[in-house]
Amino acid sequence: MLTKKPLKKILMLLLPAILLTGTFKAFALGKMGHQLVCQLSYDHLTPASRQKVTRLLAELPPEHRKKIAAYAKGKEGTQGDDNISFADSCLWADAIKKDKAFDAFKPWHYLNIDRDIEVITPDACQENCVTRGILFHQQHLTSASDNWQKLQALMFLGHWLGDIHQPLHISYASDLGGNRSEINSTLGKCSSMHWLWDDCLLTYPAESEQALAAHKKALLAQLSSQWQSAPVGNWQKTDVWQWATESLQIARQEDVGYCRLTGDKECKPYGSCKVTIGQDYQMKFSPVLQQRILQAAVRLNALLEQAL
């Protein structure tokens, strides 16, 4: 068996309230972020590669099809639409989080490092982390002879690309990647730094199902347009260690409010002090999240073209 584990959700930029019509179901940010990464990547595949993805998705067992559909709707344990797109399939690693058969792969959603590290190298992790997960599943997507194993590699690879581009997935074990870093926020329900970057920084102020659907549709259109002028070739030349370093450098920025740098470059937690987050923060870092999601999609696109 291959991988499993939840956690994650990536980046996005908050657009002004643009009430576009649409039928997207409301879902938490992690879901929105992962789906945007994979949909953007899929839309820019060659026709031959899209056909290969479609053929692999046809191998998805009914029980896993139902898990993805139910998870996408935020109603785990229910049945749901069996029509699963590639974007939906990138939620699979989270949809199976309660399946003990995949417990060994839980650490593959993130990378924990020491607080004085500034650059991620292969020495930062030898196994069981998101960087190694990407390398493993890319290779497995190419080499697996069994279609179900190949499909698992495809779904995990799509999920890992989202995870590695979320800055707080490359961070510190002592605060659970910012899950223990409490904040005072005016941007909705989020009470921790990790939750903020997973959810509210992307979705606020959209709260209703209709508003979230319109927001997702607008983001997809905008990011697709930005792809045309993005430095795609330069982004695709880099490797997993550079992607992780990019995320770490964002997380370590003083104005992000996750940790504070000391004279010896150690990024210390704020402790009991709660960082205050408002609309100025959102205006500054939503574009950062938007670029991270676009980079994830561009890089996933290249990996799929190579591996399929």
N, C-alpha and C positions, 0 to 999 in steps of 0.2 A: 504494500500500500504506500501511497505517497503522503501528502501533507494535510495538515489541518490547523486551524486556529483563527480566532476572531481578532478583534482589536482593530482598529484602523478605520480609517476614513480619511480622506485627504482633502485637502485644499480646495479653496475656491474663493472666488471673488464675489462680493455682494454687489449686485446691480441695483439701481434704484427700482422702485416698484414698477415693474413693467408687467402689466396684466395681460399676458398672452393667453390665448385659449390653448388647452392641451388636456390630455387624458392620463398623464403620468400620475402614478400613485404617490402619496406622501410617504417619505421615509426619512430615517435619521441620516445625518451628514455622511457618516462612513459609507453608507449605501450610495448616497448621491455622488460622493467623490470617486469611489471605485467604478461606478457605472459610467461616469463621465470619462474617466481615463480609458476604459475599455471601448466605449462607443467611439470616441475620437480616433483611437488607434485602429479600430476595425474599419471605420469609414475611409481611412487612407491606405488600407491594404490594397494590393493588386487584386483584380478579379479572381485570379487563380488561388491566391492565398485565402480570400474570403470564402471561396468554395470549399477549401480544405477545412476551414474552421466550422463551416456549416455541417460538413460531413461528420466531423468529430462530435459536434453537439448532438447529432442524431443518436450517438451511442450512450447518451446520458441515461442511466437507469431510472425507471419511474419513481422510485423512492427518493432519489436525489433531486429529481426534477421537482417533486412536490415540496421538498425542503427549501429549495431556492425560491420557488414561487411564494411560499408562505412567509419566508423571511423577508423578501422584498416588500411584502405588504405590511410587515410589522405585526404579523399574527402567526407566530410560530405555533405549530401544532394543528393548524388548519390546512386545508387542501389548497386550493389556489389554481391559477391558470398554468397549464402545462407548457405553454408556449414560451420557451426560454431562449433569449437572445444571448450573444456573447457577453454583452454588458451585464446582463443578469447573472451569467455564470461566474462572473468575477466576484460575486457575493458568496459563492459556495464555501470558501474557506472560513467565513464567519457563520454561515448557515449550519455548518456541521460542528460547531464548537462544543456541543454537548456529547458528541460521539467519541467515546473513549478510544476507539480504534485509531484516532488521529492525535492522541495526546502528546506523543513524542515530538510533534512538530510545532507545538505552541510557541516555542522561542523563536521560530522562524519569522515571526511578524515584526521583529524589532532587533536592535543591536544596542547592548549596554556597554558603556566604556568608562574609563576613569575620568575624573573631572578636570584633569589637566591636559587631556588629549585635544589637539586642534585639527589634526589631519587623520583620516581613516586610511589605514593600510591593510594589506592582507593579514598582517600579524594581529590585528584587532580582533579577529574571530577566525577560528579554524573550522568550526562546524556549528550547526544549530543556531543560525541567525539569519537575518533577512538577506544579507549580501551573499552568503553561501547558498541560501535557498534559491535565489535567482539563478546562480550559476548551475546548480544542480538541476533545476526544473527546465532550464533552457536545453541542457544536454539531454535530459530525459525525453523532452518533447521530440527531439531529433532521433533518438536511438530506440525508444520503446517500440516493441513489435505489437503489443496488445493495445487495441484502440482505447479501452477504458483507462489503462495506465497513461496513455498519451493524452487523453482528454483531461485527466487529473493534472498532469503537468501543465497543460494549457491554462486551466482555470487557476492553478496556484501561481503561475508566472504572472498572469494578469493582476492578481491580487497583490503579489509582492512588489510589483512596480509602483502601485499606489502607496503601499506602506513605506517604502524607502524614501519617497519624496515628501512624506509628512514629517516636518522637522523634529517633532518630539518622539518619533520612533527611533531616532538616533540620539540617545541621551543617557540618563543615569538610573541605575537600579534602585538607589536609595529613596527616590521619590516616585518610583514607578512611572518614569517618563513624564512627570508632571501631573500625574493623577492625584498625587498628594499635595501638589502646590495650589493651595486655595487662593481664589481671587475674589475681589469685589467687582462685579460686572454689571453694566447697564445694558448689555447685549443679550438679553434673554435669560434662559434658565441655567446657563453653564456656571459652575461653581469652582472649577479647577482649570489650570492652564491647559492640560491635555484636552479636556472636554471643549474648551473654547476653540482650540485649533481644529478639533474634530468636527465641531458642530456649529456653534453660534457665530463664529467668525465668518462662516459661510452662509448660514441660513437667515440670520437676523436681518430685517424684522419680519420676514415671511414666517407665518405660524400656521395658517390654515392649509388644508390639503390643496386647495385651489392655488393659493399663493406660492406654495412650495413647488407645485407642478409647473407653474408659469416661470418661476425662478430658474428651475433646472433647464427648461426648454430654452430660455434666453441665454443661459451660460453655455449650453452646448453650441448654440449658433455663434455666439461671440468667440468662443475658443476655436471653433472650426475656422472662422474667418482669420483669427490671429495666426493659425498654423501657416497660412500662405506667406506671411512676412517674417516668420520666426527663423532663427539660424539653425534650421533642422540638421544640416550636415555637421555643424560643430557640436551640437548636443548629442548626436548619435555616435560621435567619435570617442566619447568618454566611456569610462567603465564603472562598475558598481561601486568601487572605492571612492571615485570622484562624486558619484551621486550621493553617497552617504556623507561625504565631507561637506557637500553643499547644504544638506539638511542640518548637519551639526553646526555649521557656521551661522545659520539662521537662528537656531536654538540658543546659541551662545551670545547673540547680540544683546547688549545691555538694555536697549529699548524694547526688546521682546518681553522682558520682565520675568523670564523663567529662572534666571540665576544671575549672580553678579560676579564680575571678573576681579580677581585679586592681582597683586603685583606679579605673582609667579604664574599667571594665566590660568589659575584654577577657577572653575565656575562654581561658586558656592551657592547653595540654596538660600532663599530669603527667610527660611525658618517660619516663625509665627506671623511675620509681617505679610499682610495680604496686599498684592498689587491691585491697583484700581484700573479697571479697563472701561473705556468709553468709546464714543464714536470716532474720536481722533485716531485711536488705536486701530479701529476697523478700517478707516480710510487709508491708513498707512500700510497695513499688512494684508488686506484682502487682495491687492494686486500681487503681492508676494505669493500668496496661496494659488492664485490663478496661474502664475507662471510655473509653479511646481507641478500643477496638474497637467499643464500643457507639456512640460518636459517629460513627465511620466508617460504620457500618451505617445509622444514622438519616439521615445526610446523603446517602449513596448513594441511599437510598430516595426522598428528595425530588428528587434529580437525575433519577432514572429516571422518576418520575411526570411530571416536566416535559418530558422529552425524548422519551419513547416515544409 
